[in-house]
């Protein structure tokens, strides 16, 4: 499959905005709670059949990408990767990090949807917060990703100023490894 993650195109970025495909992480949390777990098949079925987005949203996202000269099959595969595959991986690692840190004595909980959206924070304790991201976020260097990183830094500063809690990043890769190197309490 062609990887389009590094394309610097604002129109293609819009294909994955929440007004097109929904707040995928929120939908994944809802799916996980309703089905007592999650995998790609469960989330794909949930997304198609139990949300207000469904196939129409996936098609709209694909059409936005195709309008930029990308092959239809490549666009379709990429939409599935971003909306279903990457979302499922992300939510699994949020749960995994939450469980791992709580098992060693940290009292973390999921941030509310409002806090997550406003401050880019996934997990919160009494004294700090965490954003869980794929390792590609840490090492990536395309202009759109760099824009997102600047936005997240600003959001984390705002969170710190309001709640007096530093936000740490914890990264995962797709081999199951979790990088706690930036998490120093």
HUNORUR-V12700 format. One record per pair of residues at least 12 apart in sequence whose C-alpha atoms are under 10 Angstrom apart, sorted by the first residue. I is the first residue (numbers start at 1). J is the second residue. Records with the same first field share a line. If there is no record, write none. Layout:
# HUNORUR-V12700
I = J ; J
This chain:
# HUNORUR-V12700
1 = 73 ; 74 ; 75 ; 77 ; 78 ; 81
2 = 73 ; 74 ; 75 ; 77 ; 78
3 = 74 ; 75 ; 77 ; 78 ; 81
4 = 70 ; 74 ; 75 ; 78
5 = 78 ; 82 ; 136 ; 140 ; 142 ; 144 ; 145
6 = 140 ; 141 ; 142 ; 143 ; 144 ; 145
7 = 142 ; 143 ; 144 ; 145
8 = 142 ; 143 ; 144 ; 145
9 = 65 ; 68 ; 143 ; 144
10 = 143 ; 144
11 = 64 ; 65 ; 67 ; 68
12 = 61 ; 62 ; 63 ; 64 ; 65 ; 66 ; 67 ; 68 ; 70 ; 75
13 = 61 ; 64 ; 65 ; 144
14 = 61 ; 64 ; 65
15 = 57 ; 58 ; 59 ; 60 ; 61 ; 62 ; 63 ; 64 ; 65 ; 79
16 = 57 ; 58 ; 60 ; 61 ; 62 ; 64 ; 65 ; 79 ; 82 ; 83
17 = 61
19 = 53 ; 57
20 = 53 ; 56 ; 57 ; 58 ; 59 ; 60 ; 61 ; 64
21 = 47 ; 52 ; 53 ; 54 ; 55 ; 56 ; 57 ; 58 ; 59 ; 60 ; 61 ; 79 ; 83
22 = 47 ; 51 ; 52 ; 53 ; 54 ; 57 ; 83
23 = 83 ; 87 ; 113 ; 117
24 = 43 ; 47 ; 82 ; 83 ; 84 ; 86 ; 87 ; 88 ; 90 ; 91
25 = 83 ; 84 ; 86 ; 87 ; 88 ; 90 ; 91 ; 94 ; 113 ; 116 ; 122
26 = 87 ; 91 ; 112 ; 113 ; 116 ; 117
27 = 43 ; 46 ; 47 ; 50 ; 51 ; 87 ; 91
28 = 42 ; 43 ; 44 ; 46 ; 47 ; 84 ; 87 ; 88 ; 90 ; 91 ; 92
29 = 43 ; 87 ; 88 ; 91 ; 92 ; 95 ; 110
30 = 43 ; 46
31 = 43 ; 44 ; 45 ; 46 ; 47 ; 50 ; 51
32 = 46 ; 88 ; 91 ; 92
34 = 46
37 = 92
38 = 88 ; 89 ; 91 ; 92
39 = 84 ; 85 ; 87 ; 88 ; 89 ; 91 ; 92
40 = 80 ; 81 ; 84 ; 85 ; 86 ; 87 ; 88 ; 89
41 = 84 ; 85 ; 88
42 = 84 ; 88
43 = 83 ; 84 ; 85 ; 87 ; 88
44 = 80 ; 83 ; 84 ; 85 ; 88
45 = 84
47 = 83 ; 84
58 = 76 ; 79 ; 80 ; 83
59 = 75 ; 76 ; 79
60 = 79
61 = 75 ; 76 ; 78 ; 79 ; 80 ; 83
62 = 74 ; 75 ; 76 ; 77 ; 78 ; 79 ; 80
63 = 75 ; 76
65 = 78 ; 79
86 = 134 ; 174
89 = 133 ; 134 ; 172 ; 173 ; 174 ; 176
90 = 132 ; 133 ; 134 ; 172 ; 174
91 = 122 ; 132
93 = 132 ; 133 ; 134 ; 170 ; 171 ; 172 ; 173 ; 174 ; 176 ; 177 ; 178
94 = 110 ; 122 ; 123 ; 130 ; 131 ; 132 ; 133 ; 170 ; 171 ; 172
95 = 109 ; 110 ; 122 ; 123 ; 132
96 = 176 ; 178
97 = 123 ; 130 ; 132 ; 170 ; 171 ; 172 ; 178 ; 180
98 = 110 ; 122 ; 123 ; 124 ; 130 ; 132
102 = 125
106 = 124 ; 125 ; 126 ; 127
107 = 123 ; 124 ; 125 ; 126 ; 127
108 = 122 ; 123 ; 124 ; 125 ; 126 ; 127 ; 128 ; 129 ; 130
109 = 122 ; 123 ; 124 ; 125 ; 126 ; 129
110 = 122 ; 123 ; 124 ; 125 ; 129 ; 130
111 = 123 ; 124 ; 125 ; 129 ; 130 ; 131
112 = 124
115 = 159
116 = 131 ; 155
117 = 155
118 = 152 ; 155 ; 156 ; 158 ; 159
119 = 131 ; 151 ; 152 ; 153 ; 154 ; 155 ; 156 ; 157 ; 158 ; 159 ; 160 ; 167
120 = 132 ; 151 ; 152 ; 153 ; 154 ; 155 ; 156 ; 159 ; 167
121 = 152 ; 155 ; 156 ; 159 ; 167 ; 168 ; 169
122 = 167 ; 169
123 = 167 ; 168
124 = 165 ; 166 ; 167
125 = 165
126 = 163 ; 164 ; 165
127 = 163 ; 164 ; 165 ; 166 ; 167 ; 185
128 = 160 ; 163 ; 164 ; 165 ; 166 ; 167 ; 168 ; 185
129 = 156 ; 159 ; 160 ; 163 ; 165 ; 166 ; 167 ; 168 ; 169
130 = 156 ; 165 ; 166 ; 167 ; 168 ; 169 ; 170 ; 183
131 = 152 ; 156 ; 167 ; 168 ; 169 ; 170 ; 171
132 = 168 ; 169 ; 170 ; 171 ; 172 ; 178 ; 179
133 = 169 ; 170 ; 171 ; 172 ; 173 ; 178 ; 179
134 = 169 ; 170 ; 171 ; 172 ; 173 ; 174 ; 178 ; 179
135 = 170 ; 171 ; 172 ; 173 ; 174 ; 177 ; 178 ; 179
136 = 171 ; 172 ; 173 ; 174
137 = 149 ; 171 ; 172
138 = 169 ; 170 ; 171 ; 172
153 = 167
155 = 167
156 = 168
166 = 185
167 = 183
168 = 180 ; 181 ; 182 ; 183 ; 184 ; 185
169 = 181 ; 182 ; 183 ; 184
170 = 182 ; 183
171 = 183
